[in-house]
Amino acid sequence: MAQGQAPDNFLALEELSNFERSHLKEAFSVVQTLQGVLGQRYQTGRY
């Protein structure tokens, strides 16, 4: 918005530090694991 662009959900990975990138990868890993566990638990067939 400060640059005159409309806000969106895009994240420019090249603008992240190695620290931020590492934490983002870890967060996605946790989400993936949790989705798998919940998919098995509730047998959704989605994951």
C-alpha positions, -999 to +999 in steps of 0.1 A: +000+000+000+029+024+008+042+018-028+008+025-043+000-012-049-031-029-038-026-054-009-025-091-018-014-124-003+019-126-023+051-130-004+083-122-022+106-149-010+137-131-023+130-103+002+131-126+032+162-132+053+176-167+057+163-166+093+128-157+081+129-183+053+140-210+076+111-203+101+086-201+072+097-235+060+095-249+095+060-235+099+048-251+066+064-284+077+044-283+109+012-275+090+018-303+066+024-328+094-007-316+113-029-319+082-017-354+076-025-364+112-059-348+111-066-364+077-059-398+091-077-391+124-109-380+107-104-400+075-111-370+052-092-385+022-079-350+014-043-353+026 
